[in-house]
Amino acid sequence: MKIGIVGLGLIGGSLARALKFRTEHAVYGCDIAEGEVAAALLYGAIDGELTAEALAGCDALLLCAYPWAAIDYLTKHAATLRKGALVVDCGGVKRGICARGAEVAAKHGFTFIGGHPMAGTPYAGFRASKADLFADATMLLTPDDATPIAAREVARDLFLQVGFGRVHFATAIEHDAKIAYTSQLAHIVSNAYVNSPTRDNCRDMAAGSFRDMTRVAKLNTPMWAELFLANADFLGEELEGLIERLQAYRRALGAGDRAGLEKLMGAGNAAADRG
């Protein structure tokens, strides 16, 4: 296949590298950041720049820019895409993006599927990309009822070729509801936790639990702010729930309530045991 990639940062660059390393597909890419296309060409991650001419011949297009920038690109270039092409967005929120993507696809005769590669690092840009970033990771795909079975199979097979260990299908609303807890809340908690005045004075006493808690504290702030705001309803609910649970621990501590504290921890242990 001939595959176009919009955005050659961590995710798009890693997809490009994986495609060139693991498959025989031709890969073309573009990026608004100066130098990213040149770097991708230098590393052999793409066969050429994703020009209008190259885009017109693509069988598949992977949107790896920030969510609304990806939709903006798709809207502006939809008429150039050939009918029957497959477009997969690889951003971290799905409802609004998928609704708009499906609308544009229906108008122009191609197929749009929402996607979310469940892998990453704290770093951005093509130079942070890795051909093995997706090794044994999960690729989430959110087709809708109108998505042809054949398109789902093409998308599934493509991402398995790239190196994902599994492809999981979900609805856009299921994705956003669950990702608010499994990913977005974790980043907020870690980012807030590390931003403590105590941090700079306790490095001599920091061990594994500190490293685990702070692993996802460093964020690409423009991208994550966009993701958080696009999923503010589900994320807000999860954050409120966490605050309520933390308040229960705070009350038990303030009251010297050992039995209550052990009960809270026991409930947490039981939840952890469920996996």
Protein Blocks (a to p, Z undefined) as FASTA:
>chain_A
ZZddehjafklmmmmmmmmmmmmcdcddddfbghklmmmmmnopagbdcdfklmmmpfbd
cdfbdfklmmmmmmmmmmmpcghiacddfbfbfklmmmmmmmmmmmnopacddddddbdd
fbecjklpcfklmgoiacdddddfklcfklmmmmmmmmmmnopabdcdddfklmmmmmmm
mmmmmmmmmmmmmmcfklmmmmmmccfklmmmmmmmpccfklmmmmmmmmmmmmmmmmmm
mmmmmmmmmmmmmnopaklmmmmmmmmmmmmmnZZ
